[in-house]
Structures are given as structure tokens and as C-alpha cells.
Amino acid sequence: MARKPAVIAYDIRCDRRRRRVARCLQSWRLDGQYSVFECRLTQSEAQELFLQLVELIDEKEDALLLAWMDAGRESRPVTRCARIGFQAPSLYLG
């Protein structure tokens, strides 16, 4: 499977959870600025990464987004209370 460009962004209220998420992303060798990471992932890598991140956040307080840069990908919400202005987010928690 080919890797596609994506953006991962998060808004995590608790410093401890935020540090854990940042460490998780760094363990995937992803780097970004503040709470936005640009990366290249396959669909299966994105799913595995989100499974790991979901374990680290509070889905009621925190927000997490993966937006594919490729407009040809289908989008779907992961949680019920997302309030994001993206037209086609691929995966998000929030």
C-alpha cells in the first residue's frame, strides 16, 4: 500500500495526556509543530496509530483529527461530538 500525505492535529486539555500523545507520535517518527503533524501513512498505519492514540486521550475532553491531503479518500467521523470545519476529515475524535 502506498503512503499518502496526511495531517494529524490534536487539542488535548491535560498536559500529561498531551505529552503522552506527543511521545506516541514521535515513536512513529512523526514530527510537527505544536499540535499539528504532517506525515505520510498508509491506511493501515493510520488505523493502527489512531488505535494507539485513542488509548491515550479522553474522548470526552480531547479532540483528535487525521485529514488526508488526498481529496480522493473517503472521510468518516470516529466520535460523536466533532466540531471541525474541515470539509472532508478522514478520522477524527473530538
SULTA-V278937 format. One record per helix or strand of 3 or more residues. SS is the DSSP state (~ for helix, > for strand). FROM is the first residue (numbers start at 1). LEN is the number of residues. Records with the same first field share a line. If there is no record, write none. Layout:
BEGIN
SS=FROM-LEN + FROM-LEN
END
This chain:
BEGIN
>=4-8 + 36-6 + 63-6 + 91-3
~=15-13 + 43-14
END
